[in-house]
Amino acid sequence: MISFILGGARSGKSALAEKMANESGLPVHYLATAQVWDNEMADRVRHHKASRPSEWPTTEAPLEILPVIDHHAQTGCVLLDCLTLWMTNLLLLEDDAQLALRQQAFLDYLADGVAGHLILVSNEVGHGIVPTNKLARRFVDEAGRLHQRIAALADQVVFVTAGIPQYLKG
């Protein structure tokens, strides 16, 4: 089962993902992709850590998400938060071949099916104006294309606005 949860910043998507993981009845493993670059990001990470159950094991993997998902989703629920941070980390490698390779490997993995429950959280970034800077435009384009491909493969797609989930698929 693949659940894909999208929403804006502070929309309630992570809270919904945590609720879904908790209600899955499976052992939950949390996969964090954030890298702490400044104090504001450190505060966001602290907030996320405080909001989830302390008994959930956590792996911090800014790039290498597939081994973690593959290992823990076989017998449980993996909550990955968040795909847009993973995308940011990939873009910061400044290696187009690595970006394409890792995205395709992830999509191929999803297409093969997940034994347990995989909950993917990502920021919807396509509702704003077109950014004026080249890297930001590339990020929006890459995230949008990745989101479309994941949504096509997911069993369930949910968009969260103001804490209210809107079920788009499944």
ABEGO torsion letter per residue (X at the ends): XBBBBBEBBGAGAAAAAAAAAAAAGBBBBBBBABBBABAAAAAAAAAAAAABBAABBBBBBAABAAAAAAAAAAABBBBBOBAAAAAAAAAAAGBAAAAAAAAAAAAAAAAAEBABBBBBBBBBAAABBBBABAAAAAAAAAAAAAAAAAAAABABBBBBBGGBBBBABX
